[in-house]
């Protein structure tokens, strides 16, 4: 029995279907559908697919950079008053701290000066001892100040057995001339402290 011959594959393309009666010849052309544009134009983008004015990412980034560049000058102007206020506050803080530390040191110096004067034998010795003690106390606290020390030695005239006392007054000037950031800040401020120490009533004077 002779086998049936194999079907031959035609190398020619399939012929386009003939148009129906009454249709134009262009109807036989295949039509494509492009999601991005009108039907029948696969290689053409639809211009109205994106809304007008949206712009490309590069355009939006350029606009943002231009806005930041234009606003940088305004930010510097707005920060200037804030910087001045911070400088003023910092200057006041430094001045207050310096005055507080000096006041405490002057109080300690007056107390030491009065105690040293109270154990002296004569009014002259009491004055000298008070000056040395006050100067040493201020230097120990790290203050570059030459104190003005005055001692009330009237208690040395009281007879032995009577109640007497000696009073020492220490004055020191605080330097504030370097705080130029604070308007109206004086060049220095004088701080004074006074301390009284009793004399031994049974000690010869």
C-alpha positions, 0 to 999 in steps of 0.5 A: 500500500503506497503511503499518502504524500506529506503535505507541502508547506507553502512558503508564500504568505497567506493572501490578505482577505478580499474586501467585501463588496462596497468596502474600499481597498484600504480595508484589507490592511491590518489595523494595529492598536497602540495603547499609547496612541490612536489606532493604526499608528503603532510608531507614533506616541499620543501627544495628549496622553499626559496632561499639559503643564505636568512637565518631565522629571528633569523640568520639575527638578530644575524648578525645585533647584531654582526655588531653593537658590532664590530662597537662600538669600531670604533665609540668610536675612531671616537668620541674622536677627536670630544670631544677634539675639543668641550673641546677646544672650551668650554675652549676658550669660558670661557676664552673669557667671563672671559676676557671680563667681567674683562675688563668692570669691570676694565674700570668702576673702572678706571672711578670711581677712576679718578672721586674720585681723581678729587674732592680731596684737595691734591695729597695724598688724591687723590691717597687714594680716587682712590685706595678705589674707584677702589677696591670697584668697582671691588668687586661690580662686583664680581671680586677677584682682588687686583687692582694696581692703579696709579694716575697722580696728576700733575694737582694739581700744576696748579694755580687756574683758570687754566685748569687741570686734573687728570688721574687714571690707574687701572690694574687687573690680570685675573686668567686663570690657571684653564682652563687646557683644552686649550693648551698654555693658560697662567696662568693669563692675565693683563688688564689695563684701564685709565680714565681722569677726569678734576679738578675744575679750581676755587677750591682751591688746 
